[in-house]
Structure formats: C-alpha cells, structure tokens
C-alpha cells in the first residue's frame, strides 16, 4: 500500500548511490547476494535472542534490496537479477518469521506458522500474477522500473519492513502483531485474487 509513496521518497537517494556503485564496477547481483546473506544473519541473530542487532542487519538487508535495483538500472537489468531479487526477499521474510518461532516456540510458534501461511498467499498470488502479466505483455512502473509486474496490496514491502521493525523492538508483542499482520496479508491475497480474476480474463 505504501510502496509507491516510499519509492518516491527513497528512490532518488538510492538511485544516486546505485549510480556510484555501478560506476565502480560492482554488479547488481553482488549487492543482491551480499544483502541476502546479511538477511540470513539477521534472522540468525533474532533466533539467538538478539533482536536489536538482528534488526540492524535486517535494515541493511532492506537497503541492499533497494540498491541492487538501482545498480542494475545504471548498468544492466537482467532476468537473473530480477529472479534473485524476489526469491531472496521471500526467503528473508520467511526466515525472520521462523526466527521468532525458533527463539520462543511455546509463545511464538503458532503465530509464526499462521504468518508463514499468510506469506504463502501473498507470495503465490504476487508471483503467479507476474507470470501471467508477462505472458500478456502487461507492465507497470508504479513502484519503479522492475523486472516483474508488481501487483500492489494492503501489505507490500514497506508494511512488511515496518512489521519486522516493530517485533524486533518489542519481541514480546510478536504473537499479537504477527496475527494482525497475517490477517492483513490475507486481505492482500484476496484483493490480488480478485484483481487477477478481473485483469486476466
């Protein structure tokens, strides 16, 4: 829901940094892989009971997620880059949810499982629509120039980042916040299914 507005805010500075990185010869895929490894380390720290340090690395991961696309736009946008970008995003989000369950199974496992269940809905509806949109030649740049068609919703990247920031700052609230966010994810999934039904006739 907030990604388009966030893109207008953070897009210009990310673009400037991306241009400089591209000028040094750093590849977008390198930024993606480094960010992915940082995201997995962030989840490992949360699982080990270090949510604040994990949050710092998670935010570094999200910064890398924005920078890889900026680097690609100033060098070369590739299908491989777009593939890695979205796959790494979903794995890191799932890893962060699992990390809370690992840290406190008794208190967090149910909420984490329901959140992962909801992520399956948002992820599959997003990716399935992107595949069909590509086959039909549908395009959008509402969230910047992307390798995939980004179908929006109530819970997008900005909202997901905000959720993980909140639960890392207040781990005791994870069960409640995870259930609320998961419900919002199901609203997004339902809206995407409805949009796919309408746009893919």
C-alpha positions as CSV (number, residue, x, y, z in Angstrom):
1,X,0.0,0.0,0.0
2,X,2.8,2.4,0.9
3,X,5.5,1.2,-1.6
4,X,4.7,3.7,-4.3
5,X,4.9,6.6,-1.8
6,X,8.0,5.2,-0.2
7,X,9.6,4.8,-3.7
8,X,9.2,8.5,-4.4
9,X,10.8,9.3,-1.1
10,X,13.8,6.9,-1.0
11,X,14.1,6.4,-4.8
12,X,16.3,9.5,-5.6
13,X,19.0,8.9,-2.9
14,X,19.1,5.2,-3.7
15,X,19.4,6.0,-7.4
16,X,22.4,8.3,-6.7
17,X,24.2,5.7,-4.6
18,X,23.3,3.0,-7.2
19,X,24.9,5.1,-9.9
20,X,28.1,5.5,-8.0
21,X,28.3,1.7,-7.2
22,X,27.6,0.9,-10.8
23,X,30.4,3.2,-11.8
24,X,32.9,1.3,-9.6
25,X,32.0,-1.9,-11.5
26,X,30.1,-3.6,-8.6
27,X,27.4,-5.8,-10.1
28,X,23.8,-5.7,-9.0
29,X,23.8,-9.5,-8.4
30,X,26.7,-9.0,-6.0
31,X,24.7,-6.5,-4.0
32,X,21.7,-8.9,-4.0
33,X,23.8,-11.8,-2.7
34,X,25.5,-9.7,0.0
35,X,22.2,-8.4,1.1
36,X,20.7,-11.9,1.2
37,X,23.5,-13.3,3.4
38,X,23.1,-10.3,5.7
39,X,19.4,-11.0,5.9
40,X,20.0,-14.6,6.9
41,X,22.5,-13.4,9.5
42,X,19.8,-11.0,10.8
43,X,17.3,-13.9,11.2
44,X,20.0,-16.0,13.0
45,X,20.6,-13.2,15.5
46,X,16.8,-12.9,16.2
47,X,16.7,-16.7,16.7
48,X,19.6,-16.4,19.1
49,X,17.8,-13.8,21.2
50,X,19.5,-10.7,19.8
51,X,16.6,-9.0,18.1
52,X,18.0,-5.4,18.1
53,X,21.2,-6.5,16.4
54,X,19.2,-8.6,14.1
55,X,17.1,-5.5,13.3
56,X,20.2,-3.6,12.3
57,X,21.2,-6.2,9.9
58,X,17.7,-6.7,8.6
59,X,17.6,-3.0,7.7
60,X,21.0,-3.4,6.0
61,X,19.4,-6.2,4.0
62,X,16.5,-4.0,3.0
63,X,18.9,-1.2,2.0
64,X,20.7,-3.7,-0.3
65,X,17.4,-4.8,-1.7
66,X,16.8,-1.2,-2.8
67,X,20.4,-0.7,-4.0
68,X,20.6,-3.8,-6.3
69,X,17.8,-2.5,-8.5
70,X,19.4,1.0,-8.6
71,X,22.7,-0.5,-9.6
72,X,21.0,-2.6,-12.3
73,X,19.3,0.4,-13.7
74,X,22.7,2.1,-14.1
75,X,24.4,-0.9,-15.6
76,X,22.2,-3.7,-17.0
77,X,18.8,-5.0,-15.9
78,X,18.7,-8.8,-16.3
79,X,16.1,-11.5,-15.8
80,X,18.5,-13.3,-13.4
81,X,18.8,-10.2,-11.3
82,X,15.0,-9.9,-11.0
83,X,14.7,-13.6,-10.2
84,X,17.3,-13.4,-7.4
85,X,15.8,-10.2,-6.0
86,X,12.3,-11.6,-5.5
87,X,13.4,-15.0,-4.3
88,X,15.8,-13.6,-1.8
89,X,13.1,-11.2,-0.5
90,X,10.7,-14.0,0.2
91,X,13.3,-16.2,1.9
92,X,14.5,-13.5,4.2
93,X,10.9,-12.6,5.2
94,X,10.2,-16.2,6.0
95,X,13.5,-16.6,7.8
96,X,12.7,-13.7,10.1
97,X,9.3,-15.1,10.9
98,X,10.8,-18.5,11.6
99,X,13.5,-16.9,13.8
100,X,10.9,-15.8,16.3
101,X,9.4,-19.2,16.4
102,X,12.8,-20.7,17.0
103,X,13.6,-18.3,19.8
104,X,10.4,-18.9,21.7
105,X,8.5,-22.0,20.3
106,X,5.9,-22.0,23.1
107,X,5.0,-18.4,22.8
108,X,5.6,-17.7,19.1
109,X,5.3,-20.9,17.0
110,X,1.5,-20.7,16.4
111,X,1.6,-17.0,15.3
112,X,4.7,-17.6,13.2
113,X,3.1,-20.5,11.5
114,X,0.0,-18.5,10.7
115,X,2.2,-15.7,9.4
116,X,4.1,-18.1,7.1
117,X,0.7,-19.5,5.9
118,X,-0.3,-15.9,5.0
119,X,3.0,-15.3,3.3
120,X,2.2,-18.2,1.0
121,X,-0.9,-16.4,0.0
122,X,0.7,-13.1,-0.7
123,X,3.8,-14.6,-2.4
124,X,1.9,-17.0,-4.6
125,X,-0.7,-14.5,-5.7
126,X,2.1,-12.0,-6.4
127,X,4.3,-14.3,-8.4
128,X,1.5,-16.1,-10.3
129,X,0.1,-12.8,-11.5
130,X,3.6,-11.6,-12.5
131,X,4.0,-14.7,-14.7
132,X,0.6,-14.2,-16.4
133,X,1.1,-10.4,-16.8
134,X,4.4,-11.1,-18.5
135,X,2.7,-13.5,-21.0
136,X,0.2,-10.9,-21.8
137,X,2.7,-8.0,-22.1
138,X,1.2,-6.1,-19.1
139,X,3.6,-3.6,-17.5
140,X,3.6,-1.1,-14.7
141,X,6.2,1.3,-13.2
142,X,4.1,2.4,-10.3
143,X,6.8,1.1,-8.0
144,X,9.7,2.0,-10.3
145,X,11.1,0.0,-13.2
146,X,11.1,-3.6,-12.1
147,X,11.8,-7.0,-13.7
148,X,8.4,-8.2,-12.7
149,X,4.9,-6.8,-12.7
150,X,4.4,-5.6,-9.1
151,X,0.8,-6.1,-8.1
152,X,0.1,-4.0,-5.0
153,X,-1.9,-4.7,-1.9
154,X,-2.5,-3.7,1.7
155,X,0.7,-5.4,2.8
156,X,3.7,-4.7,0.5
157,X,7.4,-4.3,1.2
158,X,7.0,-1.2,3.3
159,X,4.4,-2.7,5.6
160,X,6.4,-5.9,6.0
161,X,9.5,-3.9,6.9
162,X,7.5,-1.9,9.4
163,X,6.1,-5.1,11.0
164,X,9.6,-6.6,11.5
165,X,10.9,-3.4,12.9
166,X,8.1,-3.4,15.5
167,X,8.5,-7.0,16.5
168,X,12.3,-6.7,16.8
169,X,11.9,-3.6,19.0
170,X,9.1,-5.3,21.0
171,X,9.6,-9.1,20.8
172,X,7.0,-9.8,23.5
173,X,4.4,-8.4,21.1
174,X,5.3,-10.8,18.3
175,X,2.3,-13.2,18.7
176,X,-0.3,-10.4,18.6
177,X,1.4,-8.3,15.9
178,X,2.0,-11.4,13.8
179,X,-1.6,-12.5,13.9
180,X,-2.8,-9.0,13.0
181,X,-0.2,-8.7,10.1
182,X,-1.1,-12.1,8.9
183,X,-4.8,-11.1,8.7
184,X,-3.7,-8.0,6.7
185,X,-1.8,-10.3,4.4
186,X,-4.9,-12.4,3.7
187,X,-6.7,-9.2,2.8
188,X,-3.9,-8.5,0.3
189,X,-4.2,-12.1,-1.1
190,X,-7.9,-11.8,-1.5
191,X,-7.5,-8.4,-3.3
192,X,-4.9,-9.9,-5.6
193,X,-7.0,-12.9,-6.5
194,X,-9.9,-10.5,-7.3
195,X,-7.6,-8.3,-9.4
196,X,-6.2,-11.4,-11.2
197,X,-9.7,-12.6,-11.9
198,X,-10.6,-9.3,-13.4
199,X,-7.4,-8.4,-15.3
200,X,-6.7,-11.9,-16.7
201,X,-10.0,-12.6,-18.4
